[in-house]
Amino acid sequence: QVQLVESRGGLVQAGGSLRLSCRASGRTFRTYDMGWFRQAPGKEREFVAAISRSGGSTYYADSVKGRFTISRDNAKNTVYLQMNSLKPEDTAVYYCAATEVWDYNNYRLSAGYDYWGQGTQVTVSS
């Protein structure tokens, strides 16, 4: 089992940048594939990005491709989400998630992940 703790989000102006981090407990972080999701008020949770356990493969939602970058440091048990060129529509609670079993059919779905962080608020002002 793994516990995930996201860094504090924040308030940023449109066009600005913010980096989220998510630190995992335990010694087996490198055995988990990781994802970032977000949920805006009144909307369903949606996939943002994912990274394989080695860090060699990354995947993005079309809405963030070219603006967001997911990365990980297995030595620090941490996954990151660098967010650039932020837009007001990026405002949401952001969650990191982990899975031990990668499924190409489910990695964009919440159901594809077994462990979740508590979420962190990101607000982008126009």
Salt bridges, closest charged atoms under 4 A:
ASP33 OD2 - ARG53 NH2 2.72
GLU46 OE2 - ARG38 NE 2.60
ASP62 OD1 - LYS65 NZ 3.30
ASP90 OD1 - ARG38 NH1 2.86
ASP90 OD2 - ARG67 NH1 2.75
